[in-house]
Structures are given as structure tokens and as C-alpha cells.
């Protein structure tokens, strides 16, 4: 239970002393997060766009919306998904449910090269942080159902891992019901390797762990 009184709503100064609204804690917080026009924020905040299929970039501490990175769905503002090159990148799927971005790493530290983002249709995208543009969409990967467990990278970004959210009959789409069905209902963990020399990612792992959900 939260009790709110008139006394508790009285403005409080930065040092805890009561004061006018201009020196309230809200005003102090606003001053701490203010970044003047033309100045740069200290950090970038990369937020997954969920059912929009995009990535959003905010500045920290200002929390200004700096950019929308089109990834899994067309974006008319920049023409993404309308020209031949980006149409080829999107393939036959023009919608997405994006989650869990992961930054590339070198020796376990973020190196600012790439941003990976997953998508529920069994795909992972690779975004170049030099220009904030999607360079590759990897997948759909076979037998991955609800790619929610990704896009986690290894300490030197040799690999990025993706995994099923739901156990399903394998091969995918096999709905026969018999005594052997439990042996075929499995999750699937997949990995793909970052290959700068090829300019793309390649599939390297297809491991069926025990059934999970």
C-alpha cells in the first residue's frame, strides 16, 4: 500500500531541504540529464522494437530518440524494404518480433563493431554500428520454433547463439501422435559464426537438447 500525502508531494531540494519548485528533485534530475543541442550523449541505448521488427536508438542521459534502425520490416522513412538491395535482405518475410539485442565483443568487452538482434521467425540480424544499418539477416533457420533465446555472443564474437522458445516435433511440422512422439518433441539450439572474411554469418551448430518449454 502506498500512502501519498500533501506533505510528501512538497518539492525537495537537491540536499534534501525543502525548497521552491525550481530546486526540486525533479528539476535537479532534469538538469543532470540535459544535453545541449549539438553536444553528444555519453552512451547509446539500443532498444528492441518488439512487434515493430525494428531497433530504436536513444541517447543517455538525455533519452533523446536518435534513430530508428529498420531491420525485419519495411521502413518508408528511409526506403528500407522498397529498393532491390533491402528487399533481398528481408526476403519473403516482411514482419518481425524483435528481442534481445547483443553487442559484439572482443575479450569479453563491447567493441562497438556489430549489434545482433533476434526475431521470432528463426532469424538473427547483424547491424553495422559504423552507420547503424542492417547488413545481413540470417535465417529463417530450420527447426527453430520461436527464436527467443538469442542473440547471445561468445566473448570474441566468434559465434552467436539462437535457441527455440518452444519444444516442437522434429522435423518441424511433424504432428503425428504415437508412442514415439516424445522422442521427436525437442527444442533446438543453433549457432552461427561471424565471418567478416565472407561478409556474412554461417550456420555451424545444430544441437537438439532435451525437451524444454
C-alpha positions in Angstrom: 0.0 0.0 0.0 1.3 3.4 -1.0 0.1 6.5 1.0 0.5 9.8 -0.7 0.0 12.9 1.4 0.2 16.6 0.6 3.4 16.8 2.7 5.1 14.0 0.7 4.4 15.9 -2.6 6.2 19.1 -1.4 9.2 19.9 -3.6 12.5 18.8 -2.0 15.9 20.4 -2.8 19.0 18.5 -4.0 20.4 18.2 -0.5 17.1 17.1 1.0 16.0 20.5 2.2 12.6 21.9 1.3 12.7 24.5 -1.4 10.8 26.1 -4.3 9.8 24.1 -7.4 12.8 25.4 -9.3 15.2 23.5 -6.9 13.0 20.4 -6.6 14.4 16.9 -7.1 12.6 16.8 -10.5 14.4 20.0 -11.6 17.7 18.7 -10.4 17.2 15.4 -12.3 16.3 17.3 -15.4 19.5 19.3 -15.2 21.6 16.2 -14.8 20.1 14.6 -17.9 20.2 17.7 -20.1 22.4 17.5 -23.1 22.6 20.7 -25.1 21.8 20.7 -28.8 24.9 19.8 -30.7 26.5 18.0 -27.8 26.8 14.2 -27.7 25.3 11.8 -25.1 27.8 9.7 -23.1 26.1 6.4 -24.1 23.9 4.9 -26.8 20.9 2.8 -25.6 19.8 0.2 -28.1 16.2 -0.9 -27.6 14.5 -3.8 -29.4 11.3 -2.8 -31.1 9.2 -5.9 -30.4 6.4 -6.3 -32.9 7.6 -3.3 -34.9 10.6 -5.5 -36.0 13.0 -2.6 -35.7 15.7 -1.2 -33.4 15.5 2.1 -31.6 18.5 4.1 -30.5 18.4 6.6 -27.6 21.0 8.8 -26.1 21.9 8.5 -22.4 21.5 10.5 -20.3 19.2 12.8 -22.4 17.0 9.9 -23.6 16.5 11.6 -26.9 15.4 9.3 -29.7 18.3 9.4 -32.1 17.5 6.9 -34.7 15.2 4.1 -35.8 17.2 1.2 -37.4 14.9 -0.8 -39.8 15.7 -4.5 -39.5 12.9 -7.0 -40.1 10.1 -4.8 -41.6 10.0 -2.2 -44.3 10.5 1.4 -43.2 9.2 4.0 -45.6 11.1 6.9 -43.9 14.4 5.7 -45.3 13.1 3.5 -48.2 14.3 0.3 -46.4 12.4 -2.7 -47.9 11.5 -0.8 -51.0 14.7 -0.9 -53.0 16.1 -4.1 -54.6 19.0 -4.5 -52.1 16.9 -4.2 -48.9 14.1 -6.3 -50.4 16.7 -9.1 -50.9 17.8 -8.7 -47.3 14.3 -9.0 -46.0 13.4 -12.0 -48.2 9.9 -13.3 -48.1 9.2 -12.2 -44.5 8.3 -8.5 -44.1 7.3 -8.6 -40.4 9.1 -9.5 -37.3 9.1 -9.7 -33.5 12.5 -8.5 -32.3 14.1 -9.0 -28.9 17.3 -9.3 -27.0 20.0 -7.3 -28.9 23.6 -8.2 -28.2 26.7 -6.2 -28.9 29.8 -7.7 -30.4 32.7 -8.3 -28.0 36.5 -8.6 -28.0 38.0 -10.4 -25.0 34.6 -10.1 -23.2 34.3 -6.3 -23.7 32.0 -4.5 -26.0 33.9 -3.4 -29.1 31.3 -1.3 -30.9 31.5 -3.1 -34.2 28.2 -5.0 -34.6 24.8 -5.3 -33.0 22.9 -8.6 -33.3 19.2 -8.8 -32.8 16.9 -11.9 -32.8 13.5 -12.4 -34.3 10.8 -15.0 -33.5 10.7 -16.5 -37.1 14.1 -18.1 -36.5 16.2 -15.2 -37.7 19.1 -13.1 -36.4 20.2 -9.7 -38.0 23.6 -8.1 -38.0 23.7 -4.3 -37.8 26.9 -2.3 -38.6 27.4 0.2 -35.8 29.5 2.4 -38.1 26.4 3.5 -40.0 23.5 1.9 -38.0 22.4 -0.1 -41.0 21.3 -3.7 -41.2 23.9 -5.6 -43.2 22.5 -9.2 -43.0 19.5 -11.2 -41.9 20.5 -14.8 -41.2 17.7 -17.3 -41.5 15.0 -18.5 -41.1 16.9 -21.4 -39.6 15.2 -24.8 -39.9 13.6 -26.4 -36.9 13.8 -23.4 -34.6 10.4 -22.6 -33.1 10.1 -19.2 -31.6 13.7 -17.9 -31.6 13.5 -16.1 -28.3 16.8 -17.3 -26.7 19.3 -15.2 -28.7 21.3 -13.3 -29.9 23.9 -14.0 -27.3 27.5 -13.8 -28.5 30.7 -15.5 -27.3 33.5 -13.3 -25.7 35.2 -12.7 -29.0 32.1 -12.8 -31.2 33.2 -16.0 -32.9 29.7 -17.2 -32.6 26.2 -16.0 -31.9 23.6 -18.5 -30.3 19.9 -18.8 -31.1 17.5 -21.2 -29.4 13.9 -22.4 -29.6 11.5 -21.0 -27.2 9.2 -24.0 -27.5 9.8 -27.7 -28.0 8.2 -29.0 -31.2 8.0 -32.3 -33.1 11.1 -32.6 -35.3 11.3 -32.4 -38.2 9.3 -29.2 -37.8 5.7 -29.7 -38.9 5.5 -33.5 -37.9 2.3 -33.7 -35.9 1.8 -37.4 -35.8 0.6 -38.7 -32.5 2.1 -42.1 -31.4 4.2 -43.6 -28.7 7.4 -42.1 -30.2 6.2 -38.5 -30.3 8.1 -37.6 -27.1 11.3 -38.7 -28.7 10.7 -36.2 -31.5 9.5 -33.3 -29.4 12.6 -31.3 -28.8 14.0 -27.8 -28.5 16.7 -26.7 -30.8 19.9 -24.7 -30.1 21.6 -23.2 -33.2 24.7 -21.2 -33.6 26.0 -19.1 -36.4 29.5 -17.8 -36.9 30.5 -14.3 -37.6 32.7 -14.4 -40.8 34.0 -10.9 -41.7 36.1 -12.5 -44.4 32.9 -13.7 -46.1 30.9 -10.7 -45.3 28.2 -12.8 -43.7 27.3 -15.3 -41.0 27.3 -19.1 -41.5 25.5 -21.9 -39.6 27.8 -24.0 -37.6 25.8 -25.8 -34.9 22.5 -27.7 -34.8 22.2 -29.3 -31.3 19.0 -30.9 -30.1 18.8 -30.6 -26.3 16.2 -32.5 -24.2 12.6 -31.3 -24.5 12.0 -27.9 -22.8 9.5 -25.1 -22.8 
